[in-house]
Amino acid sequence: MKKWFNKIEDKNDKTMPLTMRNYVLMLVGAAVIVLGFVLMSGGGEATPEEFHYEIFSWRRITLAPILVVAGFAFEIYAVLKRF
């Protein structure tokens, strides 16, 4: 895989501000953000008369927001890192 990266990108290319590695890291960050939103979803009921405390689970309240914020922080790193 490293050979493939070296073949495609030129570190001294002044016309391209982002390299292929930046784009791959940005895709990883986007996947982490999407995973966080998927973990945050659900918990709704078909009728408004029913209420379940499943909406206040650790996964939705703690884990998912941490993943979303970490994904956005990783996106910033992926854009600013110069390879």
mmCIF file of the N, C-alpha and C atoms, coordinates in Angstrom:
data_MODEL
# 
_entry.id   MODEL 
# 
loop_
_atom_site.group_PDB 
_atom_site.id 
_atom_site.type_symbol 
_atom_site.label_atom_id 
_atom_site.label_alt_id 
_atom_site.label_comp_id 
_atom_site.label_asym_id 
_atom_site.label_entity_id 
_atom_site.label_seq_id 
_atom_site.pdbx_PDB_ins_code 
_atom_site.Cartn_x 
_atom_site.Cartn_y 
_atom_site.Cartn_z 
_atom_site.occupancy 
_atom_site.B_iso_or_equiv 
_atom_site.pdbx_formal_charge 
_atom_site.auth_seq_id 
_atom_site.auth_comp_id 
_atom_site.auth_asym_id 
_atom_site.auth_atom_id 
_atom_site.pdbx_PDB_model_num 
ATOM 1   N N  . MET A 1 1  ? 0.819   -1.186 0.000  1.00 0.00 ? 1  MET A N  1 
ATOM 2   C CA . MET A 1 1  ? 0.000   0.000  0.000  1.00 0.00 ? 1  MET A CA 1 
ATOM 3   C C  . MET A 1 1  ? 0.867   1.255  0.000  1.00 0.00 ? 1  MET A C  1 
ATOM 4   N N  . LYS A 1 2  ? 1.987   1.198  0.696  1.00 0.00 ? 2  LYS A N  1 
ATOM 5   C CA . LYS A 1 2  ? 2.857   2.366  0.765  1.00 0.00 ? 2  LYS A CA 1 
ATOM 6   C C  . LYS A 1 2  ? 3.444   2.684  -0.609 1.00 0.00 ? 2  LYS A C  1 
ATOM 7   N N  . LYS A 1 3  ? 3.750   1.659  -1.396 1.00 0.00 ? 3  LYS A N  1 
ATOM 8   C CA . LYS A 1 3  ? 4.243   1.895  -2.751 1.00 0.00 ? 3  LYS A CA 1 
ATOM 9   C C  . LYS A 1 3  ? 3.210   2.642  -3.576 1.00 0.00 ? 3  LYS A C  1 
ATOM 10  N N  . TRP A 1 4  ? 1.949   2.266  -3.387 1.00 0.00 ? 4  TRP A N  1 
ATOM 11  C CA . TRP A 1 4  ? 0.875   2.895  -4.150 1.00 0.00 ? 4  TRP A CA 1 
ATOM 12  C C  . TRP A 1 4  ? 0.754   4.375  -3.784 1.00 0.00 ? 4  TRP A C  1 
ATOM 13  N N  . PHE A 1 5  ? 0.887   4.702  -2.490 1.00 0.00 ? 5  PHE A N  1 
ATOM 14  C CA . PHE A 1 5  ? 0.843   6.093  -2.066 1.00 0.00 ? 5  PHE A CA 1 
ATOM 15  C C  . PHE A 1 5  ? 2.002   6.879  -2.655 1.00 0.00 ? 5  PHE A C  1 
ATOM 16  N N  . ASN A 1 6  ? 3.193   6.299  -2.611 1.00 0.00 ? 6  ASN A N  1 
ATOM 17  C CA . ASN A 1 6  ? 4.363   7.008  -3.110 1.00 0.00 ? 6  ASN A CA 1 
ATOM 18  C C  . ASN A 1 6  ? 4.308   7.222  -4.609 1.00 0.00 ? 6  ASN A C  1 
ATOM 19  N N  . LYS A 1 7  ? 3.675   6.305  -5.330 1.00 0.00 ? 7  LYS A N  1 
ATOM 20  C CA . LYS A 1 7  ? 3.565   6.442  -6.768 1.00 0.00 ? 7  LYS A CA 1 
ATOM 21  C C  . LYS A 1 7  ? 2.618   7.580  -7.152 1.00 0.00 ? 7  LYS A C  1 
ATOM 22  N N  . ILE A 1 8  ? 1.560   7.742  -6.391 1.00 0.00 ? 8  ILE A N  1 
ATOM 23  C CA . ILE A 1 8  ? 0.540   8.724  -6.736 1.00 0.00 ? 8  ILE A CA 1 
ATOM 24  C C  . ILE A 1 8  ? 0.913   10.135 -6.296 1.00 0.00 ? 8  ILE A C  1 
ATOM 25  N N  . GLU A 1 9  ? 1.425   10.288 -5.106 1.00 0.00 ? 9  GLU A N  1 
ATOM 26  C CA . GLU A 1 9  ? 1.628   11.632 -4.583 1.00 0.00 ? 9  GLU A CA 1 
ATOM 27  C C  . GLU A 1 9  ? 3.076   12.086 -4.696 1.00 0.00 ? 9  GLU A C  1 
ATOM 28  N N  . ASP A 1 10 ? 3.222   13.378 -4.911 1.00 0.00 ? 10 ASP A N  1 
ATOM 29  C CA . ASP A 1 10 ? 4.525   14.007 -4.944 1.00 0.00 ? 10 ASP A CA 1 
ATOM 30  C C  . ASP A 1 10 ? 4.562   15.019 -3.810 1.00 0.00 ? 10 ASP A C  1 
ATOM 31  N N  . LYS A 1 11 ? 5.457   14.854 -2.867 1.00 0.00 ? 11 LYS A N  1 
ATOM 32  C CA . LYS A 1 11 ? 5.485   15.718 -1.690 1.00 0.00 ? 11 LYS A CA 1 
ATOM 33  C C  . LYS A 1 11 ? 5.846   17.157 -2.038 1.00 0.00 ? 11 LYS A C  1 
ATOM 34  N N  . ASN A 1 12 ? 6.505   17.371 -3.132 1.00 0.00 ? 12 ASN A N  1 
ATOM 35  C CA . ASN A 1 12 ? 6.921   18.710 -3.525 1.00 0.00 ? 12 ASN A CA 1 
ATOM 36  C C  . ASN A 1 12 ? 5.953   19.363 -4.512 1.00 0.00 ? 12 ASN A C  1 
ATOM 37  N N  . ASP A 1 13 ? 4.826   18.762 -4.756 1.00 0.00 ? 13 ASP A N  1 
ATOM 38  C CA . ASP A 1 13 ? 3.840   19.307 -5.686 1.00 0.00 ? 13 ASP A CA 1 
ATOM 39  C C  . ASP A 1 13 ? 3.135   20.491 -5.034 1.00 0.00 ? 13 ASP A C  1 
ATOM 40  N N  . LYS A 1 14 ? 3.365   21.682 -5.547 1.00 0.00 ? 14 LYS A N  1 
ATOM 41  C CA . LYS A 1 14 ? 2.796   22.895 -4.960 1.00 0.00 ? 14 LYS A CA 1 
ATOM 42  C C  . LYS A 1 14 ? 1.359   23.139 -5.413 1.00 0.00 ? 14 LYS A C  1 
ATOM 43  N N  . THR A 1 15 ? 0.890   22.453 -6.446 1.00 0.00 ? 15 THR A N  1 
ATOM 44  C CA . THR A 1 15 ? -0.451  22.705 -6.954 1.00 0.00 ? 15 THR A CA 1 
ATOM 45  C C  . THR A 1 15 ? -1.519  21.982 -6.159 1.00 0.00 ? 15 THR A C  1 
ATOM 46  N N  . MET A 1 16 ? -1.185  20.868 -5.539 1.00 0.00 ? 16 MET A N  1 
ATOM 47  C CA . MET A 1 16 ? -2.169  20.091 -4.772 1.00 0.00 ? 16 MET A CA 1 
ATOM 48  C C  . MET A 1 16 ? -1.954  20.333 -3.283 1.00 0.00 ? 16 MET A C  1 
ATOM 49  N N  . PRO A 1 17 ? -2.899  20.990 -2.621 1.00 0.00 ? 17 PRO A N  1 
ATOM 50  C CA . PRO A 1 17 ? -2.711  21.236 -1.182 1.00 0.00 ? 17 PRO A CA 1 
ATOM 51  C C  . PRO A 1 17 ? -2.897  19.979 -0.327 1.00 0.00 ? 17 PRO A C  1 
ATOM 52  N N  . LEU A 1 18 ? -3.689  19.009 -0.797 1.00 0.00 ? 18 LEU A N  1 
ATOM 53  C CA . LEU A 1 18 ? -3.917  17.775 -0.056 1.00 0.00 ? 18 LEU A CA 1 
ATOM 54  C C  . LEU A 1 18 ? -3.393  16.595 -0.857 1.00 0.00 ? 18 LEU A C  1 
ATOM 55  N N  . THR A 1 19 ? -2.841  15.632 -0.143 1.00 0.00 ? 19 THR A N  1 
ATOM 56  C CA . THR A 1 19 ? -2.335  14.428 -0.796 1.00 0.00 ? 19 THR A CA 1 
ATOM 57  C C  . THR A 1 19 ? -3.363  13.309 -0.672 1.00 0.00 ? 19 THR A C  1 
ATOM 58  N N  . MET A 1 20 ? -3.038  12.187 -1.252 1.00 0.00 ? 20 MET A N  1 
ATOM 59  C CA . MET A 1 20 ? -3.943  11.040 -1.203 1.00 0.00 ? 20 MET A CA 1 
ATOM 60  C C  . MET A 1 20 ? -4.133  10.560 0.238  1.00 0.00 ? 20 MET A C  1 
ATOM 61  N N  . ARG A 1 21 ? -3.093  10.640 1.049  1.00 0.00 ? 21 ARG A N  1 
ATOM 62  C CA . ARG A 1 21 ? -3.209  10.237 2.453  1.00 0.00 ? 21 ARG A CA 1 
ATOM 63  C C  . ARG A 1 21 ? -4.200  11.121 3.196  1.00 0.00 ? 21 ARG A C  1 
ATOM 64  N N  . ASN A 1 22 ? -4.190  12.422 2.881  1.00 0.00 ? 22 ASN A N  1 
ATOM 65  C CA . ASN A 1 22 ? -5.158  13.320 3.505  1.00 0.00 ? 22 ASN A CA 1 
ATOM 66  C C  . ASN A 1 22 ? -6.584  12.888 3.188  1.00 0.00 ? 22 ASN A C  1 
ATOM 67  N N  . TYR A 1 23 ? -6.846  12.536 1.942  1.00 0.00 ? 23 TYR A N  1 
ATOM 68  C CA . TYR A 1 23 ? -8.188  12.122 1.552  1.00 0.00 ? 23 TYR A CA 1 
ATOM 69  C C  . TYR A 1 23 ? -8.591  10.814 2.225  1.00 0.00 ? 23 TYR A C  1 
ATOM 70  N N  . VAL A 1 24 ? -7.665  9.898  2.368  1.00 0.00 ? 24 VAL A N  1 
ATOM 71  C CA . VAL A 1 24 ? -7.963  8.634  3.053  1.00 0.00 ? 24 VAL A CA 1 
ATOM 72  C C  . VAL A 1 24 ? -8.271  8.896  4.525  1.00 0.00 ? 24 VAL A C  1 
ATOM 73  N N  . LEU A 1 25 ? -7.482  9.752  5.171  1.00 0.00 ? 25 LEU A N  1 
ATOM 74  C CA . LEU A 1 25 ? -7.738  10.093 6.566  1.00 0.00 ? 25 LEU A CA 1 
ATOM 75  C C  . LEU A 1 25 ? -9.066  10.824 6.725  1.00 0.00 ? 25 LEU A C  1 
ATOM 76  N N  . MET A 1 26 ? -9.417  11.655 5.753  1.00 0.00 ? 26 MET A N  1 
ATOM 77  C CA . MET A 1 26 ? -10.709 12.337 5.803  1.00 0.00 ? 26 MET A CA 1 
ATOM 78  C C  . MET A 1 26 ? -11.861 11.345 5.683  1.00 0.00 ? 26 MET A C  1 
ATOM 79  N N  . LEU A 1 27 ? -11.702 10.324 4.870  1.00 0.00 ? 27 LEU A N  1 
ATOM 80  C CA . LEU A 1 27 ? -12.738 9.286  4.766  1.00 0.00 ? 27 LEU A CA 1 
ATOM 81  C C  . LEU A 1 27 ? -12.877 8.510  6.074  1.00 0.00 ? 27 LEU A C  1 
ATOM 82  N N  . VAL A 1 28 ? -11.765 8.240  6.731  1.00 0.00 ? 28 VAL A N  1 
ATOM 83  C CA . VAL A 1 28 ? -11.811 7.544  8.026  1.00 0.00 ? 28 VAL A CA 1 
ATOM 84  C C  . VAL A 1 28 ? -12.543 8.413  9.050  1.00 0.00 ? 28 VAL A C  1 
ATOM 85  N N  . GLY A 1 29 ? -12.235 9.698  9.078  1.00 0.00 ? 29 GLY A N  1 
ATOM 86  C CA . GLY A 1 29 ? -12.914 10.606 9.996  1.00 0.00 ? 29 GLY A CA 1 
ATOM 87  C C  . GLY A 1 29 ? -14.402 10.692 9.713  1.00 0.00 ? 29 GLY A C  1 
ATOM 88  N N  . ALA A 1 30 ? -14.776 10.727 8.441  1.00 0.00 ? 30 ALA A N  1 
ATOM 89  C CA . ALA A 1 30 ? -16.201 10.763 8.090  1.00 0.00 ? 30 ALA A CA 1 
ATOM 90  C C  . ALA A 1 30 ? -16.900 9.475  8.518  1.00 0.00 ? 30 ALA A C  1 
ATOM 91  N N  . ALA A 1 31 ? -16.218 8.353  8.396  1.00 0.00 ? 31 ALA A N  1 
ATOM 92  C CA . ALA A 1 31 ? -16.807 7.082  8.823  1.00 0.00 ? 31 ALA A CA 1 
ATOM 93  C C  . ALA A 1 31 ? -17.024 7.055  10.338 1.00 0.00 ? 31 ALA A C  1 
ATOM 94  N N  . VAL A 1 32 ? -16.103 7.639  11.100 1.00 0.00 ? 32 VAL A N  1 
ATOM 95  C CA . VAL A 1 32 ? -16.256 7.698  12.555 1.00 0.00 ? 32 VAL A CA 1 
ATOM 96  C C  . VAL A 1 32 ? -17.440 8.599  12.921 1.00 0.00 ? 32 VAL A C  1 
ATOM 97  N N  . ILE A 1 33 ? -17.605 9.709  12.213 1.00 0.00 ? 33 ILE A N  1 
ATOM 98  C CA . ILE A 1 33 ? -18.737 10.612 12.461 1.00 0.00 ? 33 ILE A CA 1 
ATOM 99  C C  . ILE A 1 33 ? -20.054 9.905  12.165 1.00 0.00 ? 33 ILE A C  1 
ATOM 100 N N  . VAL A 1 34 ? -20.116 9.218  11.033 1.00 0.00 ? 34 VAL A N  1 
ATOM 101 C CA . VAL A 1 34 ? -21.340 8.490  10.672 1.00 0.00 ? 34 VAL A CA 1 
ATOM 102 C C  . VAL A 1 34 ? -21.638 7.401  11.700 1.00 0.00 ? 34 VAL A C  1 
ATOM 103 N N  . LEU A 1 35 ? -20.614 6.696  12.151 1.00 0.00 ? 35 LEU A N  1 
ATOM 104 C CA . LEU A 1 35 ? -20.806 5.672  13.180 1.00 0.00 ? 35 LEU A CA 1 
ATOM 105 C C  . LEU A 1 35 ? -21.367 6.284  14.463 1.00 0.00 ? 35 LEU A C  1 
ATOM 106 N N  . GLY A 1 36 ? -20.877 7.456  14.843 1.00 0.00 ? 36 GLY A N  1 
ATOM 107 C CA . GLY A 1 36 ? -21.397 8.132  16.023 1.00 0.00 ? 36 GLY A CA 1 
ATOM 108 C C  . GLY A 1 36 ? -22.864 8.487  15.879 1.00 0.00 ? 36 GLY A C  1 
ATOM 109 N N  . PHE A 1 37 ? -23.259 8.980  14.705 1.00 0.00 ? 37 PHE A N  1 
ATOM 110 C CA . PHE A 1 37 ? -24.670 9.318  14.501 1.00 0.00 ? 37 PHE A CA 1 
ATOM 111 C C  . PHE A 1 37 ? -25.551 8.071  14.433 1.00 0.00 ? 37 PHE A C  1 
ATOM 112 N N  . VAL A 1 38 ? -25.035 6.997  13.899 1.00 0.00 ? 38 VAL A N  1 
ATOM 113 C CA . VAL A 1 38 ? -25.809 5.747  13.872 1.00 0.00 ? 38 VAL A CA 1 
ATOM 114 C C  . VAL A 1 38 ? -26.015 5.229  15.292 1.00 0.00 ? 38 VAL A C  1 
ATOM 115 N N  . LEU A 1 39 ? -24.987 5.296  16.118 1.00 0.00 ? 39 LEU A N  1 
ATOM 116 C CA . LEU A 1 39 ? -25.118 4.856  17.508 1.00 0.00 ? 39 LEU A CA 1 
ATOM 117 C C  . LEU A 1 39 ? -26.079 5.757  18.294 1.00 0.00 ? 39 LEU A C  1 
ATOM 118 N N  . MET A 1 40 ? -26.189 7.009  17.882 1.00 0.00 ? 40 MET A N  1 
ATOM 119 C CA . MET A 1 40 ? -27.066 7.947  18.569 1.00 0.00 ? 40 MET A CA 1 
ATOM 120 C C  . MET A 1 40 ? -28.539 7.766  18.181 1.00 0.00 ? 40 MET A C  1 
ATOM 121 N N  . SER A 1 41 ? -28.799 7.162  17.064 1.00 0.00 ? 41 SER A N  1 
ATOM 122 C CA . SER A 1 41 ? -30.167 7.068  16.561 1.00 0.00 ? 41 SER A CA 1 
ATOM 123 C C  . SER A 1 41 ? -30.952 5.958  17.261 1.00 0.00 ? 41 SER A C  1 
ATOM 124 N N  . GLY A 1 42 ? -32.244 5.955  17.017 1.00 0.00 ? 42 GLY A N  1 
ATOM 125 C CA . GLY A 1 42 ? -33.116 4.925  17.571 1.00 0.00 ? 42 GLY A CA 1 
ATOM 126 C C  . GLY A 1 42 ? -33.724 5.319  18.888 1.00 0.00 ? 42 GLY A C  1 
ATOM 127 N N  . GLY A 1 43 ? -34.478 4.407  19.453 1.00 0.00 ? 43 GLY A N  1 
ATOM 128 C CA . GLY A 1 43 ? -35.084 4.641  20.751 1.00 0.00 ? 43 GLY A CA 1 
ATOM 129 C C  . GLY A 1 43 ? -36.473 5.226  20.700 1.00 0.00 ? 43 GLY A C  1 
ATOM 130 N N  . GLY A 1 44 ? -36.945 5.566  19.515 1.00 0.00 ? 44 GLY A N  1 
ATOM 131 C CA . GLY A 1 44 ? -38.279 6.128  19.399 1.00 0.00 ? 44 GLY A CA 1 
ATOM 132 C C  . GLY A 1 44 ? -39.340 5.041  19.389 1.00 0.00 ? 44 GLY A C  1 
ATOM 133 N N  . GLU A 1 45 ? -40.533 5.399  19.780 1.00 0.00 ? 45 GLU A N  1 
ATOM 134 C CA . GLU A 1 45 ? -41.649 4.462  19.814 1.00 0.00 ? 45 GLU A CA 1 
ATOM 135 C C  . GLU A 1 45 ? -42.675 4.842  18.758 1.00 0.00 ? 45 GLU A C  1 
ATOM 136 N N  . ALA A 1 46 ? -43.479 3.869  18.372 1.00 0.00 ? 46 ALA A N  1 
ATOM 137 C CA . ALA A 1 46 ? -44.500 4.102  17.352 1.00 0.00 ? 46 ALA A CA 1 
ATOM 138 C C  . ALA A 1 46 ? -45.608 5.004  17.870 1.00 0.00 ? 46 ALA A C  1 
ATOM 139 N N  . THR A 1 47 ? -45.926 4.887  19.139 1.00 0.00 ? 47 THR A N  1 
ATOM 140 C CA . THR A 1 47 ? -46.982 5.715  19.720 1.00 0.00 ? 47 THR A CA 1 
ATOM 141 C C  . THR A 1 47 ? -46.384 6.640  20.769 1.00 0.00 ? 47 THR A C  1 
ATOM 142 N N  . PRO A 1 48 ? -46.861 7.872  20.844 1.00 0.00 ? 48 PRO A N  1 
ATOM 143 C CA . PRO A 1 48 ? -46.283 8.804  21.825 1.00 0.00 ? 48 PRO A CA 1 
ATOM 144 C C  . PRO A 1 48 ? -46.684 8.508  23.264 1.00 0.00 ? 48 PRO A C  1 
ATOM 145 N N  . GLU A 1 49 ? -47.657 7.629  23.476 1.00 0.00 ? 49 GLU A N  1 
ATOM 146 C CA . GLU A 1 49 ? -48.076 7.299  24.839 1.00 0.00 ? 49 GLU A CA 1 
ATOM 147 C C  . GLU A 1 49 ? -47.063 6.414  25.564 1.00 0.00 ? 49 GLU A C  1 
ATOM 148 N N  . GLU A 1 50 ? -46.267 5.680  24.819 1.00 0.00 ? 50 GLU A N  1 
ATOM 149 C CA . GLU A 1 50 ? -45.273 4.784  25.411 1.00 0.00 ? 50 GLU A CA 1 
ATOM 150 C C  . GLU A 1 50 ? -43.944 5.517  25.573 1.00 0.00 ? 50 GLU A C  1 
ATOM 151 N N  . PHE A 1 51 ? -43.290 5.277  26.683 1.00 0.00 ? 51 PHE A N  1 
ATOM 152 C CA . PHE A 1 51 ? -41.973 5.866  26.926 1.00 0.00 ? 51 PHE A CA 1 
ATOM 153 C C  . PHE A 1 51 ? -41.050 4.789  27.472 1.00 0.00 ? 51 PHE A C  1 
ATOM 154 N N  . HIS A 1 52 ? -39.897 4.700  26.867 1.00 0.00 ? 52 HIS A N  1 
ATOM 155 C CA . HIS A 1 52 ? -38.896 3.734  27.315 1.00 0.00 ? 52 HIS A CA 1 
ATOM 156 C C  . HIS A 1 52 ? -37.622 4.481  27.679 1.00 0.00 ? 52 HIS A C  1 
ATOM 157 N N  . TYR A 1 53 ? -37.012 4.067  28.746 1.00 0.00 ? 53 TYR A N  1 
ATOM 158 C CA . TYR A 1 53 ? -35.781 4.712  29.202 1.00 0.00 ? 53 TYR A CA 1 
ATOM 159 C C  . TYR A 1 53 ? -34.567 4.277  28.397 1.00 0.00 ? 53 TYR A C  1 
ATOM 160 N N  . GLU A 1 54 ? -34.774 3.516  27.356 1.00 0.00 ? 54 GLU A N  1 
ATOM 161 C CA . GLU A 1 54 ? -33.676 3.092  26.492 1.00 0.00 ? 54 GLU A CA 1 
ATOM 162 C C  . GLU A 1 54 ? -33.006 4.292  25.811 1.00 0.00 ? 54 GLU A C  1 
ATOM 163 N N  . ILE A 1 55 ? -33.739 5.376  25.665 1.00 0.00 ? 55 ILE A N  1 
ATOM 164 C CA . ILE A 1 55 ? -33.186 6.566  25.032 1.00 0.00 ? 55 ILE A CA 1 
ATOM 165 C C  . ILE A 1 55 ? -32.059 7.176  25.864 1.00 0.00 ? 55 ILE A C  1 
ATOM 166 N N  . PHE A 1 56 ? -32.023 6.893  27.163 1.00 0.00 ? 56 PHE A N  1 
ATOM 167 C CA . PHE A 1 56 ? -30.988 7.423  28.034 1.00 0.00 ? 56 PHE A CA 1 
ATOM 168 C C  . PHE A 1 56 ? -29.872 6.410  28.280 1.00 0.00 ? 56 PHE A C  1 
ATOM 169 N N  . SER A 1 57 ? -29.612 5.548  27.335 1.00 0.00 ? 57 SER A N  1 
ATOM 170 C CA . SER A 1 57 ? -28.571 4.539  27.523 1.00 0.00 ? 57 SER A CA 1 
ATOM 171 C C  . SER A 1 57 ? -27.180 5.175  27.416 1.00 0.00 ? 57 SER A C  1 
ATOM 172 N N  . TRP A 1 58 ? -26.185 4.487  27.938 1.00 0.00 ? 58 TRP A N  1 
ATOM 173 C CA . TRP A 1 58 ? -24.804 4.956  27.910 1.00 0.00 ? 58 TRP A CA 1 
ATOM 174 C C  . TRP A 1 58 ? -24.313 5.139  26.484 1.00 0.00 ? 58 TRP A C  1 
ATOM 175 N N  . ARG A 1 59 ? -24.776 4.279  25.600 1.00 0.00 ? 59 ARG A N  1 
ATOM 176 C CA . ARG A 1 59 ? -24.350 4.344  24.205 1.00 0.00 ? 59 ARG A CA 1 
ATOM 177 C C  . ARG A 1 59 ? -24.798 5.652  23.553 1.00 0.00 ? 59 ARG A C  1 
ATOM 178 N N  . ARG A 1 60 ? -26.029 6.064  23.811 1.00 0.00 ? 60 ARG A N  1 
ATOM 179 C CA . ARG A 1 60 ? -26.562 7.266  23.174 1.00 0.00 ? 60 ARG A CA 1 
ATOM 180 C C  . ARG A 1 60 ? -26.118 8.556  23.858 1.00 0.00 ? 60 ARG A C  1 
ATOM 181 N N  . ILE A 1 61 ? -25.941 8.525  25.148 1.00 0.00 ? 61 ILE A N  1 
ATOM 182 C CA . ILE A 1 61 ? -25.628 9.735  25.895 1.00 0.00 ? 61 ILE A CA 1 
ATOM 183 C C  . ILE A 1 61 ? -24.121 10.004 25.954 1.00 0.00 ? 61 ILE A C  1 
ATOM 184 N N  . THR A 1 62 ? -23.306 8.962  25.987 1.00 0.00 ? 62 THR A N  1 
ATOM 185 C CA . THR A 1 62 ? -21.870 9.155  26.196 1.00 0.00 ? 62 THR A CA 1 
ATOM 186 C C  . THR A 1 62 ? -21.036 8.746  24.984 1.00 0.00 ? 62 THR A C  1 
ATOM 187 N N  . LEU A 1 63 ? -21.178 7.524  24.560 1.00 0.00 ? 63 LEU A N  1 
ATOM 188 C CA . LEU A 1 63 ? -20.302 6.983  23.519 1.00 0.00 ? 63 LEU A CA 1 
ATOM 189 C C  . LEU A 1 63 ? -20.481 7.688  22.179 1.00 0.00 ? 63 LEU A C  1 
ATOM 190 N N  . ALA A 1 64 ? -21.708 7.856  21.728 1.00 0.00 ? 64 ALA A N  1 
ATOM 191 C CA . ALA A 1 64 ? -21.958 8.442  20.412 1.00 0.00 ? 64 ALA A CA 1 
ATOM 192 C C  . ALA A 1 64 ? -21.458 9.882  20.307 1.00 0.00 ? 64 ALA A C  1 
ATOM 193 N N  . PRO A 1 65 ? -21.734 10.768 21.265 1.00 0.00 ? 65 PRO A N  1 
ATOM 194 C CA . PRO A 1 65 ? -21.185 12.128 21.151 1.00 0.00 ? 65 PRO A CA 1 
ATOM 195 C C  . PRO A 1 65 ? -19.661 12.174 21.185 1.00 0.00 ? 65 PRO A C  1 
ATOM 196 N N  . ILE A 1 66 ? -19.048 11.275 21.955 1.00 0.00 ? 66 ILE A N  1 
ATOM 197 C CA . ILE A 1 66 ? -17.580 11.229 21.982 1.00 0.00 ? 66 ILE A CA 1 
ATOM 198 C C  . ILE A 1 66 ? -17.047 10.840 20.608 1.00 0.00 ? 66 ILE A C  1 
ATOM 199 N N  . LEU A 1 67 ? -17.680 9.866  19.963 1.00 0.00 ? 67 LEU A N  1 
ATOM 200 C CA . LEU A 1 67 ? -17.248 9.463  18.624 1.00 0.00 ? 67 LEU A CA 1 
ATOM 201 C C  . LEU A 1 67 ? -17.427 10.588 17.605 1.00 0.00 ? 67 LEU A C  1 
ATOM 202 N N  . VAL A 1 68 ? -18.529 11.314 17.692 1.00 0.00 ? 68 VAL A N  1 
ATOM 203 C CA . VAL A 1 68 ? -18.764 12.410 16.743 1.00 0.00 ? 68 VAL A CA 1 
ATOM 204 C C  . VAL A 1 68 ? -17.720 13.510 16.923 1.00 0.00 ? 68 VAL A C  1 
ATOM 205 N N  . VAL A 1 69 ? -17.463 13.906 18.150 1.00 0.00 ? 69 VAL A N  1 
ATOM 206 C CA . VAL A 1 69 ? -16.470 14.960 18.400 1.00 0.00 ? 69 VAL A CA 1 
ATOM 207 C C  . VAL A 1 69 ? -15.074 14.482 18.007 1.00 0.00 ? 69 VAL A C  1 
ATOM 208 N N  . ALA A 1 70 ? -14.750 13.228 18.307 1.00 0.00 ? 70 ALA A N  1 
ATOM 209 C CA . ALA A 1 70 ? -13.446 12.682 17.913 1.00 0.00 ? 70 ALA A CA 1 
ATOM 210 C C  . ALA A 1 70 ? -13.317 12.622 16.398 1.00 0.00 ? 70 ALA A C  1 
ATOM 211 N N  . GLY A 1 71 ? -14.403 12.290 15.712 1.00 0.00 ? 71 GLY A N  1 
ATOM 212 C CA . GLY A 1 71 ? -14.376 12.264 14.246 1.00 0.00 ? 71 GLY A CA 1 
ATOM 213 C C  . GLY A 1 71 ? -14.123 13.637 13.662 1.00 0.00 ? 71 GLY A C  1 
ATOM 214 N N  . PHE A 1 72 ? -14.771 14.673 14.220 1.00 0.00 ? 72 PHE A N  1 
ATOM 215 C CA . PHE A 1 72 ? -14.529 16.034 13.725 1.00 0.00 ? 72 PHE A CA 1 
ATOM 216 C C  . PHE A 1 72 ? -13.111 16.495 14.037 1.00 0.00 ? 72 PHE A C  1 
ATOM 217 N N  . ALA A 1 73 ? -12.596 16.146 15.196 1.00 0.00 ? 73 ALA A N  1 
ATOM 218 C CA . ALA A 1 73 ? -11.202 16.488 15.518 1.00 0.00 ? 73 ALA A CA 1 
ATOM 219 C C  . ALA A 1 73 ? -10.236 15.776 14.573 1.00 0.00 ? 73 ALA A C  1 
ATOM 220 N N  . PHE A 1 74 ? -10.538 14.525 14.242 1.00 0.00 ? 74 PHE A N  1 
ATOM 221 C CA . PHE A 1 74 ? -9.692  13.784 13.310 1.00 0.00 ? 74 PHE A CA 1 
ATOM 222 C C  . PHE A 1 74 ? -9.774  14.388 11.906 1.00 0.00 ? 74 PHE A C  1 
ATOM 223 N N  . GLU A 1 75 ? -10.935 14.901 11.527 1.00 0.00 ? 75 GLU A N  1 
ATOM 224 C CA . GLU A 1 75 ? -11.084 15.574 10.231 1.00 0.00 ? 75 GLU A CA 1 
ATOM 225 C C  . GLU A 1 75 ? -10.189 16.813 10.171 1.00 0.00 ? 75 GLU A C  1 
ATOM 226 N N  . ILE A 1 76 ? -10.152 17.580 11.244 1.00 0.00 ? 76 ILE A N  1 
ATOM 227 C CA . ILE A 1 76 ? -9.294  18.766 11.278 1.00 0.00 ? 76 ILE A CA 1 
ATOM 228 C C  . ILE A 1 76 ? -7.833  18.358 11.146 1.00 0.00 ? 76 ILE A C  1 
ATOM 229 N N  . TYR A 1 77 ? -7.435  17.316 11.848 1.00 0.00 ? 77 TYR A N  1 
ATOM 230 C CA . TYR A 1 77 ? -6.064  16.799 11.730 1.00 0.00 ? 77 TYR A CA 1 
ATOM 231 C C  . TYR A 1 77 ? -5.768  16.355 10.296 1.00 0.00 ? 77 TYR A C  1 
ATOM 232 N N  . ALA A 1 78 ? -6.732  15.659 9.685  1.00 0.00 ? 78 ALA A N  1 
ATOM 233 C CA . ALA A 1 78 ? -6.514  15.133 8.330  1.00 0.00 ? 78 ALA A CA 1 
ATOM 234 C C  . ALA A 1 78 ? -6.354  16.253 7.306  1.00 0.00 ? 78 ALA A C  1 
ATOM 235 N N  . VAL A 1 79 ? -7.035  17.343 7.509  1.00 0.00 ? 79 VAL A N  1 
ATOM 236 C CA . VAL A 1 79 ? -6.921  18.456 6.564  1.00 0.00 ? 79 VAL A CA 1 
ATOM 237 C C  . VAL A 1 79 ? -5.631  19.229 6.794  1.00 0.00 ? 79 VAL A C  1 
ATOM 238 N N  . LEU A 1 80 ? -5.238  19.435 8.034  1.00 0.00 ? 80 LEU A N  1 
ATOM 239 C CA . LEU A 1 80 ? -4.084  20.280 8.328  1.00 0.00 ? 80 LEU A CA 1 
ATOM 240 C C  . LEU A 1 80 ? -2.745  19.554 8.240  1.00 0.00 ? 80 LEU A C  1 
ATOM 241 N N  . LYS A 1 81 ? -2.728  18.232 8.354  1.00 0.00 ? 81 LYS A N  1 
ATOM 242 C CA . LYS A 1 81 ? -1.466  17.473 8.313  1.00 0.00 ? 81 LYS A CA 1 
ATOM 243 C C  . LYS A 1 81 ? -0.887  17.488 6.915  1.00 0.00 ? 81 LYS A C  1 
ATOM 244 N N  . ARG A 1 82 ? 0.369   17.845 6.807  1.00 0.00 ? 82 ARG A N  1 
ATOM 245 C CA . ARG A 1 82 ? 1.049   17.861 5.510  1.00 0.00 ? 82 ARG A CA 1 
ATOM 246 C C  . ARG A 1 82 ? 1.956   16.645 5.435  1.00 0.00 ? 82 ARG A C  1 
ATOM 247 N N  . PHE A 1 83 ? 1.683   15.761 4.503  1.00 0.00 ? 83 PHE A N  1 
ATOM 248 C CA . PHE A 1 83 ? 2.489   14.549 4.339  1.00 0.00 ? 83 PHE A CA 1 
ATOM 249 C C  . PHE A 1 83 ? 3.546   14.761 3.293  1.00 0.00 ? 83 PHE A C  1 
# 
